[in-house]
Amino acid sequence: MLTFDFCNPVQVHFENGSHKKIGALLKGRYQRALLVCAKGTFHDNGVFAQVRAQLEESGAHVFEMEDIDSNPKLQSVCAGVNIAAKSGVDCVVALGGGSAMDCAKLIAVSAKTGVDPFDYVWGSRPEAADSLDTVMIPTIAATGTELNNTAVIVNEKTREKYWCVCKYPRSCIIDPTLSA
């Protein structure tokens, strides 16, 4: 094995079955969480219900935002910011692939700062000065967004796809049994 150094500010928990232990991992850290879920079979296979139950077990009241499309839309981010603001969430949890995670990161920044998500991607592009905590639960090994501070969003009106800088996720729970 090669020797290497690795530095990343994201707390990573890697374990088979770890999505069933999220409650213990996050116990007492958050009061109100927004669960952002990608489109897919997460309801049919019970993963969504398991993650929601684990968040509730950790002591958090859970708000839901489901069916994030591939190539997350600005409209979805705006809807999530509204839910987060009205509900007073202190954490955004993403379940799924890069789209759910990117959507969650921009929701967390905009909800915390009050800056329109459009401005982060296509507007004046301010620095992401603050963010709600984000917890990533990737279900596909592909984009690496669970460990970086960027998000890619689509403006459905102009059909433009572009990136912005967010904050790094607080935590990433990698469960190899969820990844295909």
Steps between C-alpha positions, in 0.01 A plus 500: 500500500622849418556752774285812478374793702132590496341810647131578477282692746209255463451249783464166319345191655547193278330177606272231363150571628590847628178653363324298771721665767454864407295560813789400724753692288299824509340464845423836655673707229194630314149603600341540157628332183396530137533164325569554128454182297578420138251335269534127509401189685571636847136467606452157344812352660437664838821706515315834519289376793809361675691827467200704612450274804868527586490880483197499728680261735787751515252752641432700183161600367514408129365698205500336158593602150478210260556411137792725408559456128830413342662832422334683790283794406522849646126466567570204732768696685259792548229264630749350746612844619135587568445180698821554697417863578139433604595197708810642666716202410856486629617219272444382143545127436541371143414145398589395148749593233670823403178678415346464846830591664559807280143615558543454877825699512351801322180480708714506815700806391201701376281412800772609743607819321167613354667552162294390198649174364492651149758755613745229610489329161418762234481835680769687689645168626573612857722297727306237692566666834296257708288189473275268692676171571465240227518124534553299182384141454622407152338207323724498196877524469530755222518875550699546821275791597461350846858612570523835321366852531336547161154444355376472142149634435278538192298812427192340346390831341821558304611133488841604634698267722764664715690462826545701816708485814323395820638384833645155555257247645531447875471122477486223244363159584617252241323166509638269229182292517311797351737554208465309178 
